[in-house]
């Protein structure tokens, strides 16, 4: 049976793209949002100067990245201290984040073979929080289960010791700090621009939307498609 898909030529597609008007200012803000959120200080400063994008306090990026790096390196106590130096309310008002940081401290103690210290820390710092929150208790039990295995490679919860766990916790802290800094915009509107400081960068979300939209359109039409996001090159439809 012949395909019922509509065929859109490159010429037609490019004409439609040209008709879509996007302000350069909006594109610049999108790029700056990504650089700021991901912590590329030097690139953000250079781009700000070249594009004339609104000023933000780039020192806040350096401070935030120092916290993120501390968690990624397993220096959780240092990270907690740095967060409190930035804004004590971040951890005071986010019990889940504080628990996950404390959980990461426990993981690091277990990783370093400090069994007695790990047990004492779990009992004194984490167990009371687990009594108040069932989810915290389940996460604590999973973490303490690491102590039952000498060979972590055979442990069913061994992924807690993977670098991905550190990265997950670091991302959670990073998002919390960004949220806090975006709220500061209302106090210091000339220093921080809300649209540039968000918990998550907008650019990856837009790329995911592009992929989703193309997948939806694939069932209805043959059109010039972007298959490689790194080049954004249009490829002619297969007809």
Wavefront OBJ file of the C-alpha trace (Angstrom):
o trace
v 0.000 0.000 0.000
v 1.389 3.410 -0.944
v 2.544 5.662 1.853
v 0.085 8.396 2.824
v 2.813 10.565 4.270
v 3.069 14.112 3.031
v 6.427 14.892 1.443
v 7.972 18.259 2.323
v 10.911 19.330 0.193
v 13.992 21.051 1.557
v 12.984 24.283 -0.195
v 9.542 24.238 1.415
v 10.968 23.352 4.835
v 13.638 26.045 4.777
v 11.031 28.635 3.770
v 8.965 27.653 6.824
v 12.038 27.974 9.035
v 12.824 31.424 7.681
v 9.285 32.517 8.477
v 9.840 31.676 12.158
v 11.075 34.849 13.815
v 13.314 34.432 16.875
v 14.896 37.462 18.502
v 18.666 37.402 18.823
v 18.276 38.670 22.387
v 16.265 35.555 23.273
v 18.866 33.289 21.691
v 21.625 35.029 23.646
v 19.714 34.593 26.904
v 19.254 30.905 26.129
v 22.994 30.446 25.631
v 23.836 32.468 28.735
v 21.308 30.460 30.756
v 23.156 27.269 29.805
v 26.603 28.682 30.587
v 25.518 30.063 33.954
v 23.581 26.978 35.046
v 26.373 24.589 34.076
v 29.018 26.806 35.684
v 31.169 27.882 32.735
v 32.412 31.096 34.335
v 35.009 32.194 31.768
v 32.763 31.378 28.822
v 29.824 33.185 30.449
v 31.897 36.321 31.043
v 33.262 36.326 27.492
v 29.828 35.737 26.018
v 28.345 38.501 28.172
v 30.884 40.978 26.839
v 30.405 39.921 23.220
v 26.618 39.672 23.248
v 25.695 42.438 25.657
v 23.498 40.047 27.620
v 22.274 41.413 30.955
v 24.804 41.379 33.759
v 24.754 38.742 36.477
v 27.085 38.231 39.410
v 29.498 35.685 37.979
v 31.096 35.249 41.411
v 27.989 33.291 42.394
v 28.846 30.740 39.691
v 32.308 30.191 41.165
v 30.890 29.688 44.649
v 28.252 27.266 43.385
v 30.763 25.253 41.372
v 33.005 24.975 44.448
v 30.122 23.299 46.292
v 29.382 21.003 43.361
v 33.029 20.003 43.007
v 33.322 19.250 46.731
v 30.417 16.800 46.527
v 31.772 15.222 43.353
v 35.097 14.661 45.131
v 33.431 13.164 48.197
v 34.173 16.127 50.476
v 30.615 16.399 51.735
v 31.365 18.158 55.026
v 33.192 20.865 53.089
v 30.262 21.137 50.677
v 27.763 21.559 53.532
v 29.920 24.287 55.063
v 30.136 26.094 51.717
v 26.371 25.880 51.205
v 25.772 27.363 54.643
v 28.228 30.160 53.846
v 26.234 30.950 50.705
v 22.818 30.780 52.340
v 21.981 28.826 55.530
v 18.315 28.753 54.549
v 19.041 26.380 51.645
v 19.515 23.390 53.935
v 17.235 24.667 56.699
v 14.285 24.720 54.313
v 15.141 21.589 52.306
v 15.186 18.515 54.587
v 15.413 16.122 51.653
v 18.545 17.789 50.313
v 20.140 17.827 53.764
v 19.327 14.150 54.241
v 20.858 13.260 50.872
v 24.021 15.155 51.751
v 24.216 13.328 55.077
v 23.549 10.071 53.265
v 26.441 10.883 50.930
v 28.654 11.469 53.979
v 27.713 8.009 55.207
v 28.506 6.515 51.811
v 31.945 8.152 51.843
v 32.667 6.747 55.327
v 31.736 3.264 54.115
v 33.806 3.732 50.957
v 36.838 4.561 53.102
v 36.348 1.535 55.355
v 35.433 3.544 58.456
v 32.846 1.043 59.650
v 32.571 2.094 63.304
v 32.391 5.762 62.395
v 29.809 4.999 59.713
v 27.586 3.105 62.157
v 27.818 5.873 64.740
v 27.076 8.537 62.144
v 24.081 6.601 60.807
v 22.672 6.116 64.278
v 23.152 9.667 65.494
v 22.560 11.742 62.380
v 20.376 9.758 59.995
v 18.289 7.360 62.071
v 16.312 10.158 63.792
v 15.373 11.571 60.387
v 14.368 8.119 59.204
v 11.965 7.825 62.117
v 10.203 10.944 60.875
v 10.152 10.073 57.188
v 9.528 6.606 55.709
v 11.316 7.460 52.476
v 14.423 8.553 54.388
v 14.308 5.329 56.415
v 14.239 3.198 53.280
v 17.187 5.097 51.799
v 19.108 4.744 55.066
v 18.474 0.993 55.153
v 19.733 0.644 51.574
v 22.877 2.581 52.438
v 23.627 0.680 55.651
v 23.213 -2.561 53.700
v 26.588 -1.794 52.120
v 28.213 -2.721 55.433
v 27.060 -6.317 55.052
v 29.309 -6.886 52.027
v 33.065 -7.115 51.820
v 32.933 -7.214 48.039
v 30.844 -4.262 46.923
v 30.789 -5.561 43.344
v 28.405 -8.294 44.497
v 26.277 -5.944 46.589
v 22.731 -5.326 45.294
v 23.022 -1.672 46.329
v 26.611 -1.282 45.173
v 25.566 1.482 42.776
v 25.532 3.819 45.773
v 29.320 3.755 45.589
v 29.391 4.628 41.904
v 30.500 8.079 40.830
v 26.981 8.526 39.462
v 25.667 8.734 43.036
v 28.021 11.608 43.807
v 26.975 13.327 40.597
v 23.303 12.865 41.463
v 23.782 14.467 44.882
v 25.929 17.247 43.412
v 23.230 18.034 40.839
v 20.597 18.214 43.570
v 22.715 20.685 45.546
v 23.442 22.696 42.418
v 19.730 22.976 41.628
v 18.917 24.070 45.184
v 21.540 26.813 45.094
v 20.298 28.016 41.709
v 16.736 28.152 43.031
v 17.937 30.176 45.998
v 19.865 32.570 43.764
v 16.902 33.033 41.427
v 14.803 34.100 44.410
v 17.445 36.691 45.249
v 16.517 38.448 42.021
v 13.582 40.039 43.755
v 15.913 41.517 46.382
v 18.670 42.578 43.993
v 17.095 43.045 40.544
v 20.133 44.787 39.064
v 22.547 42.054 40.048
v 20.756 38.833 39.172
v 18.484 38.209 36.228
v 15.908 35.514 36.922
v 15.713 34.198 33.379
v 19.449 33.414 33.460
v 19.462 31.593 36.804
v 17.275 28.502 36.868
v 17.656 25.086 38.545
v 18.009 23.405 35.140
v 19.349 24.771 31.845
v 16.667 25.389 29.225
v 18.761 24.348 26.202
v 18.801 20.563 26.845
v 15.038 20.651 27.415
v 14.518 22.401 24.090
v 16.651 19.807 22.319
v 14.571 17.035 23.891
v 11.450 18.823 22.656
v 12.958 18.951 19.167
v 13.587 15.191 19.192
v 10.075 14.527 20.477
v 8.493 16.791 17.848
v 10.436 15.127 15.045
v 9.395 11.685 16.258
v 5.767 12.780 16.249
v 6.075 14.271 12.781
v 7.797 11.167 11.383
v 4.468 9.310 11.338
v 2.789 11.998 9.279
v 5.348 13.409 6.882
v 8.677 12.975 5.153
v 10.672 16.141 5.717
v 14.269 17.429 6.100
v 15.258 16.084 9.497
v 17.984 16.987 12.010
v 19.619 13.662 12.896
v 22.832 15.028 14.377
v 22.190 17.664 17.043
v 25.869 18.596 17.175
v 25.751 19.963 13.612
v 22.005 20.702 13.302
v 22.347 19.842 9.627
v 19.098 19.179 7.750
v 19.052 15.858 5.936
v 16.755 15.369 2.950
v 13.766 13.083 3.512
v 13.917 9.511 2.293
v 11.133 9.064 -0.253
l 1 2 3 4 5 6 7 8 9 10 11 12 13 14 15 16 17 18 19 20 21 22 23 24 25 26 27 28 29 30 31 32 33 34 35 36 37 38 39 40 41 42 43 44 45 46 47 48 49 50 51 52 53 54 55 56 57 58 59 60 61 62 63 64 65 66 67 68 69 70 71 72 73 74 75 76 77 78 79 80 81 82 83 84 85 86 87 88 89 90 91 92 93 94 95 96 97 98 99 100 101 102 103 104 105 106 107 108 109 110 111 112 113 114 115 116 117 118 119 120 121 122 123 124 125 126 127 128 129 130 131 132 133 134 135 136 137 138 139 140 141 142 143 144 145 146 147 148 149 150 151 152 153 154 155 156 157 158 159 160 161 162 163 164 165 166 167 168 169 170 171 172 173 174 175 176 177 178 179 180 181 182 183 184 185 186 187 188 189 190 191 192 193 194 195 196 197 198 199 200 201 202 203 204 205 206 207 208 209 210 211 212 213 214 215 216 217 218 219 220 221 222 223 224 225 226 227 228 229 230 231 232 233 234 235 236 237 238 239
